[in-house]
Amino acid sequence: MGSANWRAAQLKIAKLHTKVANIHHDVLHKLTTYLAKSIANQGFYEFRRQLEYKTHLISVRYTCARYNTS
């Protein structure tokens, strides 16, 4: 068992962790919404072209899965 100060500090840390997790979740949600709107407005081909170009600039491996309609 710990002192009251220790328990209060642990509670404060837990609240901060929750706040950071919520901010992280919110940013991801807003980013994916933005990307979905961008794809809808530009068309997927242009979005994919820019993604390939920009990942190449920062030396990140980009792989696009093929979509088979048959």
C-alpha positions in Angstrom: 0.0 0.0 0.0 1.1 3.6 -0.6 0.4 6.9 1.0 -2.5 9.1 0.0 -0.1 11.3 -2.0 1.1 8.3 -4.0 -2.5 7.3 -4.8 -3.3 10.8 -5.8 -0.3 10.9 -8.1 -1.3 7.6 -9.7 -4.8 8.9 -10.3 -3.4 12.1 -11.9 -1.1 10.0 -14.1 -4.0 7.7 -15.1 -6.1 10.7 -16.0 -3.3 12.2 -18.2 -2.9 8.8 -20.0 -6.6 8.8 -20.7 -6.5 12.3 -22.0 -3.5 11.6 -24.3 -5.2 8.4 -25.6 -8.4 10.4 -26.3 -6.4 13.1 -28.2 -4.6 10.4 -30.2 -7.9 8.7 -31.1 -9.5 12.1 -32.1 -6.5 13.0 -34.3 -6.7 9.6 -36.1 -10.4 9.9 -36.6 -10.1 13.5 -38.1 -7.2 12.4 -40.3 -9.0 9.4 -41.7 -12.1 11.5 -42.3 -10.0 14.1 -44.1 -8.3 11.4 -46.2 -11.6 9.8 -47.2 -12.9 13.2 -48.3 -9.8 13.9 -50.2 -10.0 10.6 -52.0 -13.7 11.2 -52.9 -12.9 14.7 -54.2 -9.7 13.9 -56.2 -10.4 10.4 -57.3 -8.4 7.5 -56.1 -5.9 7.5 -59.0 -4.7 11.1 -58.1 -4.5 10.3 -54.4 -2.5 7.1 -55.1 -0.2 9.0 -57.5 0.6 11.6 -54.8 1.0 9.0 -52.1 3.5 7.1 -54.2 5.4 10.3 -55.0 5.5 11.5 -51.4 6.5 8.1 -49.9 9.3 7.9 -52.4 10.6 11.4 -51.3 10.9 10.3 -47.6 12.2 6.8 -48.5 9.1 4.9 -47.2 8.0 1.6 -48.8 4.7 1.9 -50.5 2.6 -1.1 -51.7 -0.8 -0.8 -53.3 -2.9 -3.9 -53.4 -4.7 -4.7 -56.6 -8.5 -4.8 -56.6 -10.0 -7.6 -58.6 -13.6 -7.1 -59.7 -14.1 -10.5 -61.3 
